[in-house]
Amino acid sequence: MSEFDNGVSAITGNAGLGLLCRGIEKESLRITPNGTLSPLPHPEGLGSALRHPFITTDFSEAQLELITGISQSADDCIDELTNIHRVIYKEIGDELLWGASMPCILDNDTNIPIGHYGSSNIGRAKTVYRNGLGHRYGKLMQTISGIHYNFSLPETLWPAIAVAKGQHLDQGFQDQSYFHLIRNFRRYSWLLIYLFGASPAVCTSFIRNRKHDLRAIDKHSLYLPEATSLRMGPLGYQSGAQSDLHVSYNSLEHYMQTMIDALIRPFPAYETIGVEVDGHYRQLNTSLLQIENEFYGSIRPKRRIQTGERPVNALRKRGVEYVEVRCLDLNPFLEVGIDTETLRFLDVFLLVCLLLPSPDDTADESDEILHNQLTTVREGRDPNATLVSSGRARNLRQWASELLGLADRVASVIDEVSGTTQHQASAAAQRHKITDACLTPSARVLREMNDQRVSFFRLIMNLSENHRQVFTNEPTNPDLRQRFASLAENSIRDQLAQEVDDTQTFEEFLESYLRLDLD
């Protein structure tokens, strides 16, 4: 029996399959009614971006980040995300949430307001970090939005996984298993880019003077005919400075070593920028990575942190708690950018990654992984698109069909426990996208642009207006509004209290905050 077969057998009938834990972090730009980036600060009615548990900002004051809690139901997770949208639309007046990952009409870097989090030390550090991102990569790139999917196994499922792998169940085994999953996710995440990529085109305002090989589809739009997710390519979250950085996922220890090296290694170009110049902080430090979040990986091992704690220190002390999937575009045809069908397939896909054999990664394999990602980004819908596995060429669609065959088996096992056919239906829907690339979101974006004879901007603007109309036409739920009004008030109170309670100077705080546990 293969390792995968053994794993499927071990989890079959386990009630924990119905208790998988997930959460969503969704980024969206606030835009004006004419489609430009909002110049207004974070709405006061949404509370403190520093302390609100469900509504914050990402890079820009105009880039909302919506955070759900942990849910053991895909339906409940989407319902919660929908409720957060309802609250936001009641507080942003005539503004809209831009429905796509690639941004709206942008002016220039100077007109993109960086997130502001108050005068507390941690609030100032968050703003300085964003200043650093702007200096290092430009503010335009930071306006790209996406969806992060947080996933973990319930305690009731871990014993079966340990039995399947013949290991003793403890935190060390869980860490090992999550890194096992991560290595395979990196190998196969090109499939998610193909299936859910929804950014085959961009506004010309985003490109400006940057080098590119996109084609003009009209006066205001650029695209590639077989592209899936330009967000995941060179125009998106790809860093030249990080291109030579091979982060090892072979164990928690290897991961820590390579991340810490990047966090302490000075980078000449960033030394030129400087840290504190004329009394103003340009960045937190001159290392290759200011902090862990600057590393642009498609998946991250995560652990909830305590106040003022570094993520790498939290991982070292308490191990991996969950993984964060970071390669999902906003689907502009969906009111909240994602749906339950997608969540169910992600659960299936992540379990496939956990159950398949997962050999150690290497720097050469990382190069292959990047090649496969960029090939899928640029030409994934080409039926002749070819990827590489261990130096051997593989047709994208044939490889995808093999992976979906494994997904079918896992989906049926989950559905057997759940008493539904929803996971199997989700896997079947993805298989249809392999046999007919026209069913992918990226193909639909280009088709709708062509059929409606509109630019990328006008298509997404129309969809965003439709989404806004849905939410603003709904009757107000008094309990929901009252709950979030209380959360907003409490978050503002918490921020003010934190500002009063700070006793360190900002310089003292930074020294402490940036300290790494190297023992």
KAWO-V380167 format. One record per residue. N is the residue number from 1. PSI is psi as a letter, one per 20 degrees, with the letter a starting at -180 (NA if undefined). BURIAL is + if it has 24 or more other ideal C-beta (glycine too) atoms within 12 Angstrom, else -. D_FIRST is the distance of its C-alpha to the first C-alpha in Angstrom with 1 decimal. Layout:
# KAWO-V380167
n;psi;burial;d_first
N;PSI;BURIAL;D_FIRST
N;PSI;BURIAL;D_FIRST
This chain:
# KAWO-V380167
n;psi;burial;d_first
1;p;-;0.0
2;r;-;3.8
3;h;-;6.7
4;g;+;8.1
5;g;-;6.0
6;g;-;6.2
7;g;+;9.7
8;g;+;10.6
9;g;-;9.9
10;h;+;11.9
11;i;+;14.8
12;p;+;15.1
13;i;-;18.6
14;p;+;19.6
15;h;-;23.3
16;h;+;23.1
17;h;+;21.8
18;j;+;25.4
19;k;+;26.9
20;q;+;25.8
21;p;+;28.8
22;q;+;30.5
23;q;+;34.0
24;p;+;35.9
25;o;+;38.5
26;p;+;40.4
27;q;+;43.2
28;p;+;46.0
29;p;+;49.4
30;p;+;52.6
31;q;+;54.8
32;r;+;58.4
33;i;-;59.4
34;j;-;60.1
35;j;+;56.7
36;r;+;57.4
37;p;+;55.8
38;p;+;57.5
39;i;-;60.0
40;q;-;60.1
41;r;-;58.7
42;p;+;55.8
43;p;+;57.4
44;h;-;58.9
45;i;+;57.8
46;j;+;54.2
47;a;+;54.9
48;p;+;54.1
49;h;+;51.4
50;h;+;51.0
51;i;+;50.4
52;p;+;49.4
53;i;+;45.9
54;i;+;45.0
55;o;+;47.4
56;a;+;48.0
57;q;+;48.6
58;d;+;46.5
59;g;+;48.5
60;q;+;51.6
61;h;+;53.9
62;j;+;53.2
63;n;+;49.3
64;q;+;48.1
65;p;+;44.8
66;p;+;43.6
67;p;+;41.2
68;r;+;39.5
69;a;-;38.5
70;p;+;35.0
71;q;+;33.8
72;j;+;30.9
73;p;+;31.9
74;h;+;31.9
75;g;-;35.0
76;h;-;36.8
77;g;+;36.0
78;h;+;37.6
79;g;-;40.5
80;g;+;41.3
81;h;+;41.3
82;g;+;43.6
83;h;+;45.9
84;h;+;46.3
85;g;+;47.3
86;g;+;49.8
87;g;+;51.4
88;g;+;51.6
89;h;+;53.3
90;i;+;55.9
91;i;+;56.8
92;j;+;56.8
93;c;-;59.8
94;j;-;59.8
95;r;+;57.1
96;r;+;53.7
97;p;+;50.1
98;p;+;49.1
99;i;+;46.1
100;r;+;44.4
101;g;+;42.8
102;p;+;45.2
103;r;+;48.6
104;a;+;51.8
105;p;+;55.1
106;q;+;55.7
107;e;-;58.9
108;r;-;58.3
109;h;+;56.8
110;i;-;59.9
111;j;-;59.7
112;o;+;56.1
113;p;+;56.7
114;q;+;54.4
115;p;+;53.2
116;p;+;55.6
117;k;+;54.7
118;a;+;58.0
119;j;-;59.8
120;r;+;57.5
121;g;+;55.9
122;h;+;52.4
123;g;+;53.8
124;g;+;55.6
125;h;+;52.5
126;h;+;50.5
127;g;+;53.3
128;g;+;53.7
129;g;+;50.0
130;h;+;50.5
131;g;+;53.6
132;g;+;51.5
133;g;+;49.0
134;g;+;52.0
135;h;+;53.5
136;g;+;50.3
137;i;+;48.8
138;q;+;51.6
139;h;+;51.8
140;g;+;50.9
141;h;+;47.3
142;i;+;47.0
143;i;+;48.0
144;p;+;44.7
145;q;+;42.9
146;a;+;39.3
147;p;+;37.0
148;p;+;34.8
149;o;+;31.9
150;p;+;31.1
151;p;+;27.8
152;q;+;26.4
153;q;+;24.0
154;q;+;25.7
155;h;-;25.8
156;i;-;24.1
157;h;+;20.8
158;h;+;20.6
159;h;-;19.7
160;h;+;16.4
161;g;+;15.6
162;g;+;16.6
163;g;-;14.5
164;h;+;11.3
165;j;+;12.5
166;k;-;14.0
167;q;-;17.4
168;p;-;20.8
169;o;-;22.1
170;a;-;25.4
171;h;-;27.0
172;g;-;25.8
173;g;+;22.1
174;g;+;23.2
175;g;+;25.0
176;g;+;22.1
177;g;+;19.9
178;h;+;22.7
179;h;+;23.1
180;g;+;19.4
181;g;+;20.1
182;g;+;23.4
183;g;+;22.2
184;h;+;19.9
185;g;+;22.7
186;h;+;25.1
187;h;+;22.9
188;j;+;22.6
189;i;+;25.8
190;h;+;27.7
191;g;+;26.0
192;h;+;27.9
193;g;+;31.1
194;g;+;30.9
195;h;+;30.2
196;i;+;32.7
197;p;+;35.1
198;k;+;38.6
199;m;+;41.0
200;i;+;41.7
201;r;+;45.4
202;r;+;47.8
203;q;+;51.5
204;h;+;53.6
205;h;+;55.0
206;h;+;51.7
207;g;+;51.8
208;c;-;55.4
209;j;-;55.9
210;q;-;52.2
211;q;-;50.9
212;r;-;48.6
213;k;-;47.8
214;q;+;47.7
215;q;-;49.7
216;p;-;52.4
217;h;+;51.6
218;a;-;55.0
219;h;-;57.6
220;j;+;55.7
221;q;+;52.0
222;q;+;49.8
223;r;+;46.3
224;p;+;43.8
225;h;+;43.1
226;j;+;39.2
227;q;+;38.9
228;g;+;36.6
229;n;+;37.5
230;h;+;40.4
231;h;+;40.1
232;j;+;37.0
233;a;+;38.8
234;h;+;41.7
235;i;+;44.1
236;c;+;42.1
237;m;+;40.4
238;p;+;40.1
239;p;+;42.1
240;h;-;43.6
241;h;+;44.2
242;i;+;40.5
243;h;-;39.3
244;j;-;39.0
245;o;+;37.3
246;o;+;33.7
247;p;+;32.4
248;p;+;29.3
249;k;+;26.6
250;i;+;24.7
251;r;+;25.9
252;g;+;28.7
253;g;-;30.9
254;g;+;30.4
255;g;+;31.1
256;g;+;34.2
257;g;-;35.5
258;h;+;35.4
259;g;+;36.8
260;h;+;39.5
261;g;+;40.5
262;h;+;41.0
263;i;+;42.9
264;i;-;45.4
265;o;-;45.7
266;q;-;49.1
267;p;+;49.0
268;g;-;52.2
269;h;-;52.5
270;h;+;52.1
271;h;-;54.6
272;h;-;57.1
273;h;+;56.7
274;r;-;57.7
275;f;+;56.9
276;o;-;60.2
277;p;-;62.8
278;k;-;66.3
279;j;-;65.2
280;p;-;62.2
281;p;+;58.5
282;h;+;56.7
283;r;+;53.3
284;h;+;51.9
285;a;+;51.6
286;j;+;51.2
287;r;+;47.6
288;g;+;45.0
289;p;+;43.7
290;g;+;46.3
291;r;+;43.6
292;h;+;39.8
293;i;+;40.1
294;i;+;41.6
295;p;+;38.3
296;m;+;37.2
297;q;+;33.4
298;i;+;31.3
299;q;+;29.6
300;q;+;30.8
301;p;+;29.7
302;q;+;32.4
303;p;+;34.1
304;p;-;37.2
305;q;-;40.2
306;r;-;43.3
307;p;-;46.8
308;j;-;47.5
309;p;+;44.1
310;q;+;42.3
311;h;+;38.7
312;h;+;37.6
313;h;+;39.3
314;g;+;37.7
315;g;+;34.2
316;g;+;35.1
317;g;-;36.5
318;i;-;34.2
319;a;+;31.0
320;p;+;29.2
321;h;+;29.9
322;r;+;28.7
323;q;+;28.2
324;o;+;30.9
325;p;+;30.0
326;j;+;33.1
327;k;+;32.7
328;p;+;33.8
329;q;+;37.1
330;p;+;39.5
331;o;+;39.3
332;i;+;43.1
333;i;+;42.8
334;p;+;41.5
335;h;+;44.2
336;j;+;42.2
337;i;+;40.2
338;r;+;36.7
339;r;+;35.5
340;h;+;32.9
341;g;+;30.9
342;g;+;30.4
343;g;+;29.6
344;h;+;26.9
345;h;+;25.2
346;g;+;25.5
347;g;+;23.7
348;g;+;20.8
349;g;+;20.9
350;h;+;21.1
351;h;+;18.1
352;g;+;16.1
353;h;+;17.6
354;h;+;16.6
355;h;+;12.9
356;q;+;12.4
357;q;-;12.5
358;n;+;16.3
359;r;-;18.0
360;q;-;21.6
361;r;+;24.2
362;r;-;27.2
363;h;-;30.7
364;g;-;29.9
365;h;+;26.9
366;h;+;29.3
367;g;-;31.6
368;g;+;29.0
369;g;+;28.2
370;g;+;31.9
371;g;+;32.3
372;h;+;29.7
373;g;+;31.4
374;h;+;34.8
375;g;+;33.9
376;h;+;32.5
377;g;+;35.6
378;h;+;38.0
379;k;+;36.6
380;h;+;33.4
381;i;+;34.8
382;p;+;35.6
383;i;-;33.3
384;j;-;33.3
385;p;+;32.4
386;p;-;30.3
387;a;+;28.2
388;p;+;26.9
389;o;-;23.5
390;l;-;23.6
391;i;-;26.8
392;p;-;25.6
393;p;-;27.3
394;p;+;25.4
395;p;-;27.0
396;g;+;27.0
397;h;+;26.5
398;g;-;23.6
399;g;+;21.7
400;g;+;22.8
401;h;-;21.5
402;g;+;18.0
403;h;+;18.1
404;h;+;19.7
405;g;-;17.0
406;h;+;14.7
407;h;+;17.8
408;g;+;18.2
409;g;+;15.0
410;h;+;16.1
411;g;+;19.6
412;h;+;19.0
413;g;+;17.4
414;g;+;20.5
415;h;+;22.8
416;h;-;21.6
417;h;+;22.8
418;i;+;25.8
419;k;-;27.0
420;a;-;27.6
421;j;-;26.4
422;h;+;27.7
423;h;+;24.6
424;h;+;23.5
425;h;+;27.1
426;g;+;27.0
427;h;+;23.9
428;h;+;25.7
429;h;+;28.8
430;h;+;27.3
431;h;+;25.9
432;h;-;29.5
433;h;+;30.6
434;g;+;28.5
435;h;-;29.9
436;n;-;33.4
437;i;+;34.3
438;i;-;37.5
439;i;-;35.7
440;q;+;35.0
441;h;+;37.5
442;g;+;38.7
443;h;+;39.6
444;h;+;41.4
445;g;+;43.5
446;h;+;44.8
447;g;+;45.3
448;h;+;47.3
449;g;+;49.4
450;g;-;50.2
451;h;-;50.9
452;i;-;53.0
453;l;-;54.6
454;r;+;54.2
455;r;+;53.2
456;g;+;50.1
457;g;+;52.3
458;h;+;53.9
459;g;+;50.7
460;h;+;49.2
461;g;+;52.6
462;g;+;52.8
463;g;+;49.4
464;h;+;50.2
465;h;+;53.4
466;g;-;51.7
467;g;+;49.3
468;g;+;52.3
469;h;-;54.1
470;g;-;51.4
471;g;+;51.5
472;h;+;55.2
473;i;-;55.9
474;q;-;53.9
475;q;-;56.0
476;p;-;55.9
477;o;-;53.9
478;g;-;56.3
479;g;-;53.8
480;g;+;51.5
481;h;-;54.4
482;g;-;55.8
483;g;-;52.5
484;h;+;52.2
485;g;-;55.9
486;g;-;55.5
487;g;+;52.5
488;g;+;54.6
489;g;-;57.5
490;h;-;55.5
491;h;+;53.8
492;g;+;57.2
493;g;-;58.6
494;h;+;55.7
495;g;+;56.2
496;g;-;59.9
497;h;-;59.3
498;h;+;57.0
499;h;-;59.6
500;h;-;62.2
501;i;-;60.1
502;p;+;59.3
503;h;-;61.2
504;q;-;59.8
505;r;-;61.2
506;h;+;58.7
507;g;-;58.7
508;g;-;57.8
509;g;+;55.1
510;g;+;53.5
511;g;-;53.5
512;g;-;51.7
513;h;+;49.3
514;i;+;48.2
515;p;-;47.7
516;q;+;44.2
517;n;-;42.8
518;j;-;42.3
519;NA;-;42.1
